[in-house]
Structures are given as structure tokens and as C-alpha cells.
Amino acid sequence: MTSMTSPPCPLGLILAAALLIAGAAPASWPPPPTAEAVLLHPDLPEYLDRGWLERLDLFLEVDGLQRVRFERAVWGAVLARLEIDDSQQGARVVIRNVTGAYWRELQARAAAMLAGEPWPLGAADSAELDDTDPLAQIRAWPEVPAPPARLPRELLAAGQVPWRGHWLALIEVGARLDVTAFNTFFTPMGQIGIAFGRGLSDRVAPLLGFHAGFGDMRADFETEFGEGRTNVFGFTLNTLYRQPVGERHSLYLEAGGGYHIRSLYWGGLFVDVRTGQLVRGYVVEQQHWGWNLRFGWMRGRDHPSRPRLLDIGLGVQTSPANRWVFQTDDRVFTAADRDIWVIFSVRFWDGL
């Protein structure tokens, strides 16, 4: 009889290999950055190593400095992320707050160095923080330990996030009024809407939207033709431009075009006055391409990672119109040529 030995367990081998690999793997250092990089100059790399720092005369007083990365803080300021490894404290990351004057000096210094020109050693230095600054607890000079990847919400709550590179969504609530002869048929309406866009810059965003309005038919028209309701729908593509007028406040102008639908609808039985035919329900509808314009006021709301805004605006929508004629023995209801609506609404924005 031939003796046989069982083969090693594959699962055991896999677990043993995983433990060996885990034990041999070095600790991850430095920790990955969590903020957006800001380049000191377009021709400089994201990370400035010791060679670049010596050429730029930056942070040479820091013993064991390995490299530096400039980052955008959540409140908009510039921070310097210093990766250090020295014999006294070992490997660590510290954060320095860079004042506006010092940052401009560094930019000028980098541009001169890359152009092969000398630069004067400026006297710009870090400004002392205002004790009344609500962000002083996380903005410090000359340096503090790197903050955790997720700061406490109460520290991150202040500050507005720029639009650029963010997808935006908004919901709209308001009212609309027809200001042409077509108000013979349409009463003022309530309106709701939704739109999506993307910040091309901190001031410009294209928006693709949909809106719907719901109202009633005019009482004298219903007296002659029966009770019904009115609907308005629209699909729009607009571009919004905002002009800041304060730290949180902006005025904006939005313009574009779209496809607009307006309809009258009767429920129940209806007698067509032209044919005498008895029908159950009746719809009269118009569909046209048109343009729209809106202006208003916008206020930024604080959020740590997404742009959030509130805006109040007044808009105008216009499109060509077919001729509508409804008549009885005593009255004629008619409108034609162009349909113009005025819309007042409030919109709530949020970044995606």
C-alpha cells in the first residue's frame, strides 16, 4: 500500500502570505493630503522638494524638511503643508498659514527665479491673527500639527465653497403671470422647477432645467365653456453670471432659451363648439421655442465641502403663439402673436 500525504491547505498558505506581507509593509507616510493643491507657479511641480526650496529660499530654517505642498483651505486661504523628518521628533507633517502679502511675494520670487532674474528679499512675513477671527482656532502661525482628515463640523461650518469644478443642483418655488392677451385664458400660476449645472468658474455656470406651472382658467371663460385647468411646462438651457457685491451677496443675470408648452384642459364631458361633437375631456395646447431672462439677488450659505446658495429672482419668458379663438353667441375670447410670462421665484442651490 502506498502512503499518501495530504496537500497543504491553500487557504492556510494564503493567510500566512498575507500576514508576512502585512508585517513587512512599512507604515504609510506621509499621510495623503486632503485639500486641493495650489501651484506657486504654473511651471513648478505640486510638491517642492529640497532642491526647489533652496533655489527659492523657502523654509530653509526648518530642520529635516523633505518637501512642501501649498493647499487651499476650506475658507479660501493658502496653507503650506510641510513634510518633515528630523532626528529630534521624527517624521511629521505641519501646516503653516500663508498670508496674502507673503503669498504674492512668493509668486513674484518664483516667476523671477524661473525667468533667470534676481529678486529682492522682501520683508513680507506672516501677519498676526486677529483674535476676533472665528477661524483662529484652526488658522495658526507659524505652524501647528496637521489637522485630522475630518475636522469637527463646528470648525468646518464657516466659509463658502467656490463654484468652480462643482456640479450644482437647485429646486425652485414661485409664481408666474401671463402679461399678454393670453391672460384671457390663464390665471396666475404656482410654479416649481429643478435644474442642474456645473461651475465653469466661481461666477459662471450653465444650467439645464425643467419647470412646471399649475393654475386655473379665467372665471368668465369657464362660465362660457365649463370648468377646467391650465398647465405650463418648459425645458430650458441657460447661462448664469453673478457679480459679487459683498462677502456673501451677489447680483446675477441668467439668460437662455428653451421649449415651452402651454395648455388648457377641461375634464368631464365637453361639447366642441366648432363640430358639435361630445367628447370626454378636451385639451388645447401650444408648443414653441422661446427665450427667457432672469435677474436677482443671491446669498452664499456656509458649508465645509459644497457650494450652497439661496437666490430670489424675477424672470421673463416669451415665445411665439398660435391664434386662439373661442366664441359663443355673446362673447369672443381671443389672443395671438406672442406669449409673455413674468416669473417670481425662490431657488435653493446645493453642490453635488
LUMDO-927228 format. One record per atom (N, C-alpha, C): x, y, z; residue in one letter. Coordinates in steps of 0.2 Angstrom, whole numbers, padded with zeros to 4 digits, always signed. Layout:
BEGIN
XYZA/...
//
This chain:
BEGIN
+0004-0006+0000M/+0000+0000+0000M/+0004+0006+0000M/+0003+0011-0004T/+0007+0017-0005T/+0004+0022+0000T/+0009+0025+0004S/+0006+0030+0009S/+0006+0037+0005S/+0001+0041+0007M/+0000+0047+0004M/-0001+0052+0009M/+0002+0058+0008T/+0001+0064+0012T/-0004+0069+0009T/-0008+0072+0013S/-0012+0077+0011S/-0009+0083+0009S/-0011+0087+0004P/-0008+0093+0001P/-0009+0098+0006P/-0004+0103+0007P/-0006+0109+0011P/-0012+0113+0009P/-0015+0115+0014C/-0022+0119+0013C/-0020+0125+0010C/-0023+0127+0004P/-0022+0133+0001P/-0024+0139+0005P/-0030+0139+0008L/-0032+0144+0012L/-0027+0146+0018L/-0024+0141+0021G/-0018+0142+0026G/-0012+0146+0023G/-0010+0144+0017L/-0005+0147+0013L/-0006+0154+0012L/-0012+0155+0010I/-0014+0162+0008I/-0014+0167+0014I/-0017+0164+0020L/-0017+0168+0026L/-0010+0169+0028L/-0006+0164+0028A/+0001+0165+0030A/+0005+0170+0026A/+0004+0170+0019A/+0007+0175+0015A/+0005+0182+0016A/-0002+0183+0018A/-0005+0189+0019A/-0002+0192+0026A/-0001+0188+0031L/+0002+0190+0037L/+0009+0192+0036L/+0013+0189+0032L/+0020+0191+0031L/+0020+0197+0027L/+0016+0198+0022I/+0016+0204+0018I/+0014+0210+0023I/+0009+0209+0027A/+0007+0215+0031A/+0012+0216+0036A/+0016+0211+0039G/+0021+0213+0043G/+0027+0216+0040G/+0028+0215+0034A/+0034+0218+0031A/+0032+0225+0028A/+0026+0227+0027A/+0024+0233+0024A/+0025+0239+0028A/+0029+0244+0026P/+0030+0250+0030P/+0024+0254+0032P/+0024+0257+0037A/+0018+0262+0038A/+0018+0267+0033A/+0012+0269+0031S/+0011+0274+0026S/+0012+0281+0029S/+0017+0284+0026W/+0020+0291+0027W/+0023+0294+0021W/+0021+0300+0020P/+0017+0304+0024P/+0010+0303+0023P/+0005+0305+0027P/-0002+0304+0026P/-0004+0308+0019P/-0009+0305+0015P/-0011+0309+0009P/-0014+0315+0011P/-0013+0321+0007P/-0016+0327+0008P/-0024+0326+0007P/-0028+0331+0010T/-0035+0331+0009T/-0038+0337+0006T/-0033+0342+0005A/-0035+0348+0002A/-0033+0349-0005A/-0036+0354-0009E/-0034+0355-0016E/-0027+0358-0016E/-0023+0356-0021A/-0016+0359-0022A/-0017+0366-0025A/-0012+0371-0023V/-0012+0377-0026V/-0005+0378-0029V/-0004+0379-0035L/+0003+0379-0038L/+0006+0386-0037L/+0012+0387-0034L/+0015+0393-0033L/+0017+0396-0040L/+0018+0392-0045H/+0019+0395-0052H/+0017+0389-0057H/+0014+0390-0063P/+0012+0385-0067P/+0017+0380-0069P/+0024+0383-0069D/+0029+0378-0071D/+0032+0375-0066D/+0030+0376-0059L/+0033+0372-0054L/+0028+0366-0052L/+0031+0361-0049P/+0028+0355-0048P/+0023+0356-0042P/+0019+0351-0040E/+0014+0351-0035E/+0018+0351-0028E/+0023+0347-0028Y/+0027+0346-0022Y/+0034+0349-0024Y/+0036+0353-0019L/+0043+0357-0020L/+0048+0353-0015L/+0053+0349-0018D/+0057+0346-0014D/+0063+0350-0012D/+0068+0347-0009R/+0073+0352-0006R/+0077+0356-0011R/+0078+0353-0017G/+0081+0357-0022G/+0077+0363-0024G/+0071+0363-0025W/+0067+0368-0027W/+0067+0373-0021W/+0066+0371-0015L/+0066+0375-0009L/+0072+0379-0008L/+0078+0376-0009E/+0084+0380-0009E/+0085+0385-0014E/+0082+0384-0020R/+0083+0389-0026R/+0078+0395-0024R/+0072+0393-0021L/+0068+0398-0020L/+0069+0402-0013L/+0073+0399-0009D/+0075+0401-0002D/+0068+0401+0002D/+0065+0395+0002L/+0059+0394+0006L/+0060+0389+0012L/+0058+0391+0018F/+0058+0387+0024F/+0064+0383+0025F/+0070+0387+0023L/+0076+0383+0025L/+0078+0383+0032L/+0075+0387+0036E/+0076+0386+0043E/+0073+0380+0047E/+0069+0376+0043V/+0066+0370+0046V/+0071+0364+0045V/+0073+0362+0050D/+0077+0356+0050D/+0073+0350+0048D/+0077+0346+0043G/+0074+0340+0041G/+0068+0340+0036G/+0067+0346+0033L/+0061+0347+0029L/+0063+0343+0022L/+0058+0339+0021Q/+0058+0335+0015Q/+0055+0338+0008Q/+0049+0341+0009R/+0046+0344+0004R/+0040+0348+0006R/+0037+0352+0002V/+0032+0357+0003V/+0026+0357-0002V/+0020+0357+0000R/+0014+0357-0004R/+0010+0363-0002R/+0008+0367-0007F/+0003+0373-0005F/-0004+0370-0006F/-0008+0372-0002E/-0015+0369-0002E/-0020+0375-0001E/-0026+0374-0003R/-0032+0378-0002R/-0036+0376+0004R/-0036+0381+0009A/-0040+0379+0015A/-0047+0380+0013A/-0052+0377+0017V/-0059+0377+0016V/-0062+0384+0016V/-0059+0388+0020W/-0061+0395+0020W/-0058+0400+0014W/-0054+0397+0010G/-0051+0400+0004G/-0044+0403+0005G/-0041+0402+0011A/-0034+0404+0012A/-0029+0399+0009A/-0023+0401+0009V/-0017+0397+0006V/-0014+0394+0013V/-0012+0387+0013L/-0009+0384+0018L/-0003+0381+0015L/+0003+0380+0019A/+0009+0377+0017A/+0009+0370+0021A/+0009+0365+0017R/+0010+0358+0021R/+0017+0356+0020R/+0020+0356+0026L/+0027+0354+0027L/+0028+0347+0029L/+0032+0343+0025E/+0033+0336+0027E/+0040+0336+0030E/+0041+0334+0036I/+0047+0335+0040I/+0049+0328+0043I/+0056+0326+0042D/+0059+0320+0046D/+0065+0322+0048D/+0066+0323+0055D/+0072+0325+0058D/+0074+0320+0064D/+0080+0321+0067S/+0082+0316+0072S/+0079+0318+0078S/+0076+0323+0080Q/+0073+0325+0086Q/+0066+0323+0087Q/+0062+0324+0082Q/+0055+0322+0083Q/+0052+0317+0078Q/+0056+0315+0073G/+0055+0310+0068G/+0050+0313+0063G/+0047+0309+0059A/+0043+0311+0053A/+0036+0314+0056A/+0034+0319+0053R/+0028+0323+0055R/+0026+0328+0049R/+0020+0330+0049V/+0018+0335+0045V/+0015+0341+0049V/+0017+0347+0047V/+0015+0353+0050V/+0012+0357+0045V/+0007+0362+0047I/+0004+0366+0042I/+0006+0373+0044I/+0007+0377+0039R/+0008+0384+0040R/+0003+0388+0036R/+0001+0394+0040N/-0004+0398+0037N/+0000+0403+0033N/-0001+0405+0026V/+0002+0409+0022V/-0002+0415+0021V/+0000+0421+0023T/-0003+0427+0022T/-0004+0429+0015T/-0008+0434+0013G/-0009+0436+0006G/-0003+0440+0004G/+0000+0444+0008A/+0006+0448+0006A/+0012+0443+0005A/+0013+0438+0009Y/+0018+0433+0008Y/+0017+0429+0002Y/+0011+0427+0001W/+0010+0423-0005W/+0011+0426-0011W/+0010+0433-0012R/+0011+0437-0018R/+0019+0437-0018R/+0022+0438-0013E/+0030+0439-0013E/+0033+0432-0016E/+0030+0427-0013L/+0032+0420-0016L/+0031+0419-0023L/+0025+0421-0025Q/+0024+0421-0033Q/+0029+0425-0037Q/+0030+0431-0035A/+0035+0435-0038A/+0042+0432-0038A/+0044+0429-0032R/+0050+0426-0032R/+0051+0420-0037R/+0046+0416-0037A/+0046+0410-0041A/+0046+0412-0049A/+0042+0417-0051A/+0042+0420-0058A/+0049+0422-0059A/+0052+0426-0055A/+0059+0429-0056A/+0064+0423-0057A/+0064+0419-0052M/+0069+0413-0052M/+0068+0409-0059M/+0062+0408-0061L/+0061+0404-0067L/+0063+0408-0073L/+0063+0414-0073A/+0065+0419-0079A/+0072+0420-0078A/+0076+0418-0073G/+0083+0419-0073G/+0085+0426-0071G/+0080+0429-0067E/+0081+0436-0065E/+0082+0436-0057E/+0086+0441-0054P/+0087+0441-0047P/+0080+0444-0044P/+0079+0443-0038W/+0073+0446-0034W/+0076+0448-0028W/+0073+0454-0026P/+0075+0457-0019P/+0071+0452-0014P/+0075+0452-0008L/+0072+0448-0002L/+0067+0453+0001L/+0061+0451+0000G/+0056+0455+0003G/+0055+0455+0011G/+0052+0459+0013A/+0051+0459+0021A/+0044+0457+0023A/+0040+0454+0018A/+0034+0452+0019A/+0034+0446+0024A/+0030+0445+0029D/+0030+0440+0033D/+0023+0438+0035D/+0022+0433+0040S/+0016+0432+0042S/+0013+0437+0046S/+0007+0439+0045A/+0003+0443+0050A/+0000+0440+0056A/+0000+0443+0061E/-0003+0440+0067E/-0010+0439+0066E/-0013+0434+0068L/-0020+0433+0068L/-0024+0438+0072L/-0030+0440+0069D/-0035+0444+0073D/-0038+0439+0078D/-0038+0441+0085D/-0041+0437+0090D/-0048+0436+0089D/-0051+0441+0086T/-0058+0440+0085T/-0060+0436+0079T/-0055+0434+0075D/-0057+0429+0069D/-0060+0423+0072D/-0066+0421+0070P/-0069+0415+0072P/-0065+0408+0069P/-0061+0409+0064L/-0057+0404+0062L/-0050+0403+0065L/-0049+0407+0070A/-0042+0407+0073A/-0040+0401+0076A/-0045+0397+0078Q/-0044+0391+0082Q/-0041+0385+0077Q/-0042+0386+0070I/-0039+0382+0066I/-0034+0385+0061I/-0033+0392+0061R/-0028+0395+0057R/-0023+0398+0062R/-0017+0395+0061A/-0011+0397+0066A/-0005+0398+0063A/+0000+0402+0066W/+0006+0404+0064W/+0011+0403+0069W/+0017+0400+0069P/+0020+0398+0062P/+0018+0392+0060P/+0016+0387+0065E/+0014+0380+0062E/+0011+0377+0068E/+0007+0372+0066V/+0003+0368+0070V/+0003+0361+0067V/+0002+0356+0071P/+0001+0349+0068P/-0004+0348+0063P/-0003+0344+0058A/-0008+0343+0053A/-0015+0341+0056A/-0020+0345+0054P/-0027+0343+0056P/-0029+0336+0054P/-0033+0333+0058P/-0036+0326+0056P/-0039+0327+0049P/-0040+0321+0046A/-0043+0321+0039A/-0050+0324+0039A/-0054+0323+0045R/-0060+0326+0045R/-0061+0330+0052R/-0061+0337+0050L/-0061+0341+0056L/-0068+0341+0059L/-0068+0343+0065P/-0075+0344+0068P/-0080+0349+0064P/-0086+0347+0064R/-0091+0350+0060R/-0091+0358+0061R/-0091+0359+0068E/-0091+0366+0070E/-0085+0370+0068E/-0080+0367+0066L/-0074+0371+0063L/-0075+0372+0056L/-0078+0367+0053L/-0078+0367+0045L/-0084+0371+0043L/-0089+0373+0048A/-0095+0375+0045A/-0095+0382+0042A/-0090+0386+0044A/-0089+0393+0042A/-0086+0393+0035A/-0088+0397+0031G/-0084+0398+0024G/-0088+0395+0018G/-0088+0399+0013Q/-0091+0397+0007Q/-0087+0393+0002Q/-0089+0388-0001V/-0085+0384-0006V/-0086+0387-0013V/-0080+0388-0017P/-0081+0391-0023P/-0085+0386-0028P/-0088+0389-0033W/-0092+0385-0038W/-0087+0381-0043W/-0082+0383-0044R/-0078+0380-0050R/-0077+0373-0049R/-0078+0369-0054G/-0077+0362-0054G/-0083+0358-0050G/-0088+0361-0047H/-0093+0358-0044H/-0099+0357-0048H/-0102+0351-0048W/-0109+0351-0050W/-0114+0354-0046W/-0119+0357-0048L/-0124+0361-0045L/-0131+0358-0046L/-0135+0358-0041A/-0142+0357-0042A/-0146+0362-0038A/-0152+0363-0041L/-0157+0368-0037L/-0164+0366-0038L/-0168+0368-0033I/-0175+0367-0034I/-0178+0374-0033I/-0184+0375-0036E/-0187+0382-0037E/-0194+0382-0035E/-0196+0387-0031V/-0203+0388-0030V/-0205+0395-0031V/-0211+0396-0034G/-0213+0403-0036G/-0220+0403-0039G/-0221+0409-0043A/-0227+0410-0046A/-0226+0413-0053A/-0230+0413-0057R/-0230+0416-0064R/-0236+0419-0066R/-0236+0424-0070L/-0241+0428-0073L/-0241+0430-0080L/-0246+0428-0084D/-0246+0430-0091D/-0248+0437-0092D/-0244+0441-0095V/-0245+0448-0096V/-0247+0450-0103V/-0249+0445-0107T/-0251+0447-0114T/-0259+0445-0114T/-0262+0446-0120A/-0269+0444-0121A/-0271+0437-0119A/-0265+0433-0118F/-0267+0426-0116F/-0269+0425-0109F/-0268+0431-0105N/-0271+0430-0099N/-0279+0430-0099N/-0282+0431-0105T/-0289+0429-0105T/-0290+0422-0103T/-0286+0418-0104F/-0287+0411-0103F/-0283+0408-0096F/-0277+0411-0095F/-0273+0409-0089F/-0274+0413-0083F/-0275+0410-0078T/-0275+0414-0071T/-0267+0414-0069T/-0265+0418-0064P/-0259+0417-0061P/-0258+0410-0059P/-0251+0407-0059M/-0250+0400-0058M/-0245+0400-0052M/-0245+0394-0049G/-0239+0392-0045G/-0234+0388-0049G/-0228+0389-0048Q/-0223+0386-0052Q/-0218+0382-0047Q/-0215+0376-0050I/-0210+0373-0047I/-0205+0371-0052I/-0199+0370-0050G/-0194+0368-0055G/-0188+0365-0052G/-0184+0362-0057I/-0177+0359-0055I/-0172+0360-0060I/-0166+0361-0058A/-0161+0362-0063A/-0154+0359-0061A/-0150+0358-0066F/-0143+0355-0064F/-0138+0359-0068F/-0132+0360-0065G/-0127+0364-0069G/-0120+0362-0066G/-0115+0366-0069R/-0108+0365-0067R/-0105+0372-0067R/-0101+0373-0061G/-0097+0379-0061G/-0091+0379-0066G/-0092+0383-0071L/-0086+0384-0075L/-0081+0388-0072L/-0083+0393-0068S/-0079+0397-0064S/-0083+0399-0058S/-0080+0403-0053D/-0084+0405-0047D/-0089+0410-0049D/-0090+0412-0055R/-0095+0417-0057R/-0100+0414-0062R/-0098+0409-0066V/-0102+0407-0072V/-0104+0400-0071V/-0110+0398-0073A/-0112+0391-0073A/-0118+0391-0078A/-0117+0386-0083P/-0123+0384-0087P/-0128+0380-0083P/-0134+0380-0084L/-0140+0377-0081L/-0145+0373-0086L/-0146+0367-0085L/-0151+0363-0089L/-0157+0362-0084L/-0163+0365-0086G/-0168+0365-0081G/-0175+0363-0084G/-0179+0361-0079F/-0186+0359-0081F/-0191+0363-0076F/-0196+0366-0078H/-0201+0369-0074H/-0208+0367-0076H/-0213+0368-0071A/-0220+0366-0072A/-0224+0371-0068A/-0229+0374-0071G/-0234+0378-0068G/-0241+0375-0068G/-0245+0377-0063F/-0251+0374-0062F/-0256+0380-0060F/-0262+0380-0064G/-0266+0386-0062G/-0273+0384-0064G/-0277+0389-0065D/-0284+0388-0067D/-0286+0393-0073D/-0292+0391-0076M/-0294+0396-0081M/-0298+0402-0079M/-0298+0407-0082R/-0302+0413-0080R/-0309+0411-0079R/-0312+0415-0074A/-0319+0413-0072A/-0324+0415-0077A/-0323+0420-0081D/-0328+0422-0086D/-0327+0417-0092D/-0321+0414-0093F/-0320+0409-0099F/-0323+0403-0097F/-0323+0401-0090E/-0326+0395-0088E/-0333+0395-0088E/-0336+0401-0087T/-0343+0402-0087T/-0346+0400-0093T/-0342+0402-0099E/-0345+0401-0105E/-0343+0393-0108E/-0338+0391-0106F/-0335+0384-0109F/-0334+0379-0104F/-0336+0380-0097G/-0335+0374-0092G/-0329+0375-0088G/-0329+0371-0083E/-0323+0372-0078E/-0317+0368-0081E/-0311+0370-0080G/-0305+0366-0082G/-0299+0369-0078G/-0293+0367-0081R/-0287+0370-0078R/-0282+0371-0083R/-0276+0374-0081T/-0271+0376-0085T/-0265+0373-0083T/-0260+0372-0088N/-0254+0369-0086N/-0248+0372-0091N/-0242+0373-0088V/-0237+0376-0092V/-0231+0372-0090V/-0227+0370-0095F/-0221+0366-0094F/-0215+0369-0098F/-0209+0368-0096G/-0204+0371-0100G/-0197+0367-0099G/-0193+0367-0104F/-0186+0364-0104F/-0182+0369-0106F/-0177+0371-0102T/-0173+0377-0103T/-0165+0375-0103T/-0161+0379-0106L/-0154+0379-0106L/-0152+0386-0105L/-0149+0388-0099N/-0147+0395-0098N/-0140+0395-0095N/-0137+0401-0095T/-0131+0403-0093T/-0132+0408-0087T/-0129+0407-0081L/-0129+0412-0076L/-0123+0415-0075L/-0123+0422-0074Y/-0117+0425-0072Y/-0118+0429-0066Y/-0114+0429-0061R/-0115+0433-0055R/-0110+0438-0053R/-0111+0443-0050Q/-0107+0448-0049Q/-0107+0449-0041Q/-0101+0448-0037P/-0102+0449-0030P/-0102+0456-0028P/-0106+0457-0023V/-0107+0464-0020V/-0106+0464-0013V/-0103+0459-0010G/-0101+0458-0003G/-0098+0451-0002G/-0097+0450+0004E/-0093+0444+0006E/-0098+0438+0004E/-0104+0438+0005R/-0109+0433+0004R/-0114+0434-0001R/-0115+0441-0003H/-0120+0443-0008H/-0118+0444-0015H/-0122+0442-0020S/-0121+0443-0027S/-0127+0445-0030S/-0126+0449-0035L/-0132+0450-0040L/-0130+0446-0046L/-0135+0443-0050Y/-0134+0439-0055Y/-0139+0440-0061Y/-0137+0438-0067L/-0141+0438-0073L/-0140+0432-0076L/-0146+0429-0078E/-0147+0422-0081E/-0151+0423-0088E/-0148+0420-0093A/-0151+0421-0100A/-0151+0414-0103A/-0155+0413-0108G/-0155+0407-0112G/-0162+0406-0115G/-0163+0400-0118G/-0169+0398-0121G/-0171+0391-0119G/-0177+0389-0123G/-0180+0383-0121G/-0186+0381-0125G/-0189+0376-0123Y/-0195+0374-0126Y/-0201+0374-0121Y/-0206+0378-0123H/-0211+0380-0119H/-0218+0377-0121H/-0222+0374-0116I/-0228+0371-0118I/-0234+0374-0113I/-0239+0376-0116R/-0245+0379-0113R/-0251+0376-0115R/-0256+0374-0110S/-0262+0370-0112S/-0267+0372-0107S/-0273+0371-0110L/-0280+0372-0107L/-0283+0365-0107L/-0285+0363-0101Y/-0288+0356-0101Y/-0295+0356-0097Y/-0300+0353-0100W/-0306+0353-0097W/-0307+0345-0095W/-0310+0344-0090G/-0312+0337-0088G/-0319+0336-0089G/-0321+0330-0088G/-0328+0328-0089G/-0330+0329-0097G/-0337+0330-0098L/-0340+0330-0105L/-0339+0337-0107L/-0338+0338-0114F/-0337+0344-0117F/-0340+0344-0124F/-0343+0349-0126V/-0346+0350-0132V/-0342+0354-0137V/-0339+0352-0142D/-0334+0356-0146D/-0339+0361-0150D/-0338+0367-0149V/-0342+0372-0152V/-0341+0372-0160V/-0336+0370-0162R/-0335+0370-0169R/-0338+0364-0173R/-0338+0358-0170T/-0341+0352-0173T/-0347+0350-0170T/-0348+0352-0164G/-0354+0350-0160G/-0353+0343-0157G/-0347+0340-0158Q/-0346+0333-0155Q/-0345+0333-0148Q/-0348+0328-0145L/-0347+0327-0137L/-0341+0323-0136L/-0336+0326-0132V/-0330+0322-0130V/-0329+0322-0123V/-0326+0317-0120R/-0324+0317-0113R/-0317+0320-0112R/-0317+0326-0110G/-0310+0329-0109G/-0308+0332-0115G/-0305+0338-0115Y/-0303+0342-0120Y/-0297+0346-0119Y/-0292+0345-0123V/-0285+0349-0122V/-0284+0353-0128V/-0282+0360-0127V/-0279+0364-0132V/-0272+0366-0130V/-0268+0365-0134E/-0261+0366-0132E/-0256+0369-0137E/-0251+0373-0135Q/-0246+0376-0139Q/-0239+0374-0137Q/-0235+0373-0142Q/-0228+0371-0140Q/-0224+0375-0145Q/-0219+0379-0142H/-0215+0383-0146H/-0208+0384-0142H/-0203+0386-0147W/-0196+0388-0144W/-0197+0395-0142W/-0193+0397-0137G/-0193+0404-0134G/-0187+0405-0130G/-0187+0411-0128W/-0181+0413-0124W/-0183+0415-0117W/-0178+0416-0112N/-0180+0418-0105N/-0174+0422-0102N/-0176+0426-0098L/-0171+0431-0095L/-0173+0431-0087L/-0168+0431-0083R/-0169+0432-0076R/-0164+0436-0072R/-0165+0440-0068F/-0160+0443-0063F/-0163+0443-0056F/-0158+0444-0052G/-0160+0443-0045G/-0154+0444-0040G/-0155+0442-0034W/-0150+0443-0028W/-0149+0436-0026W/-0142+0434-0024M/-0140+0428-0022M/-0136+0428-0015M/-0137+0424-0011R/-0133+0424-0005R/-0130+0417-0004R/-0124+0417-0002G/-0120+0411-0001G/-0121+0409+0006G/-0122+0402+0007R/-0123+0399+0014R/-0117+0395+0015R/-0115+0394+0022D/-0109+0391+0024D/-0110+0383+0023D/-0104+0380+0021H/-0104+0373+0021H/-0097+0371+0020H/-0095+0365+0023P/-0087+0364+0023P/-0085+0361+0016P/-0089+0358+0012S/-0087+0355+0006S/-0091+0356+0000S/-0097+0359+0000R/-0101+0360-0006R/-0103+0367-0006R/-0104+0370-0012P/-0107+0377-0013P/-0114+0376-0011P/-0117+0381-0007R/-0124+0381-0006R/-0126+0388-0006R/-0132+0390-0009L/-0134+0396-0010L/-0142+0397-0010L/-0144+0403-0009L/-0151+0405-0009L/-0152+0411-0014L/-0156+0410-0019D/-0157+0416-0023D/-0165+0418-0024D/-0166+0424-0025I/-0173+0427-0026I/-0172+0431-0032I/-0177+0429-0037G/-0176+0432-0044G/-0183+0434-0047G/-0182+0438-0052L/-0188+0440-0056L/-0186+0438-0064L/-0190+0434-0067G/-0189+0432-0074G/-0194+0434-0079G/-0192+0433-0085V/-0197+0434-0091V/-0196+0429-0096V/-0201+0426-0098Q/-0201+0421-0103Q/-0206+0422-0109Q/-0203+0422-0115T/-0208+0424-0120T/-0207+0419-0126T/-0212+0418-0130S/-0211+0413-0136S/-0217+0415-0141S/-0216+0413-0147P/-0222+0414-0152P/-0228+0410-0149P/-0234+0412-0152A/-0240+0409-0150A/-0245+0409-0156A/-0248+0403-0156N/-0254+0402-0161N/-0260+0407-0159N/-0264+0408-0164R/-0270+0412-0163R/-0275+0407-0160R/-0278+0409-0154W/-0283+0406-0151W/-0290+0410-0151W/-0295+0407-0153V/-0302+0410-0154V/-0307+0405-0151V/-0310+0407-0146F/-0316+0404-0143F/-0322+0409-0143F/-0327+0407-0146Q/-0333+0411-0146Q/-0340+0408-0144Q/-0344+0412-0142T/-0351+0410-0141T/-0355+0415-0144T/-0362+0414-0144D/-0366+0419-0147D/-0365+0426-0144D/-0363+0427-0138D/-0362+0433-0134D/-0355+0436-0134D/-0350+0431-0134R/-0343+0433-0132R/-0338+0430-0137R/-0332+0433-0137V/-0327+0431-0141V/-0321+0431-0136V/-0317+0426-0136F/-0311+0426-0132F/-0305+0424-0137F/-0300+0429-0137T/-0295+0428-0142T/-0289+0431-0140T/-0283+0428-0143A/-0276+0430-0141A/-0272+0427-0147A/-0266+0431-0148A/-0262+0428-0154A/-0255+0432-0153A/-0251+0430-0158D/-0244+0433-0159D/-0239+0431-0154D/-0239+0433-0148R/-0233+0431-0143R/-0236+0431-0136R/-0233+0426-0133D/-0235+0424-0126D/-0229+0426-0121D/-0231+0430-0116I/-0225+0433-0112I/-0228+0432-0105I/-0223+0429-0101W/-0224+0427-0094W/-0219+0431-0089W/-0221+0433-0084V/-0217+0436-0078V/-0217+0431-0073V/-0211+0429-0070I/-0210+0424-0065I/-0206+0426-0059I/-0209+0426-0053F/-0205+0427-0047F/-0204+0421-0043F/-0198+0419-0041S/-0197+0413-0038S/-0191+0413-0033S/-0191+0408-0029V/-0185+0407-0024V/-0182+0401-0026V/-0175+0401-0026R/-0172+0395-0028R/-0167+0393-0022R/-0166+0386-0021F/-0162+0384-0016F/-0156+0379-0020F/-0150+0381-0019W/-0144+0378-0023W/-0140+0374-0018W/-0138+0368-0021D/-0133+0364-0017D/-0128+0361-0022D/-0122+0360-0019G/-0117+0356-0023G/-0118+0349-0023G/-0116+0345-0028L/-0117+0338-0028L/-0110+0335-0027L/
//
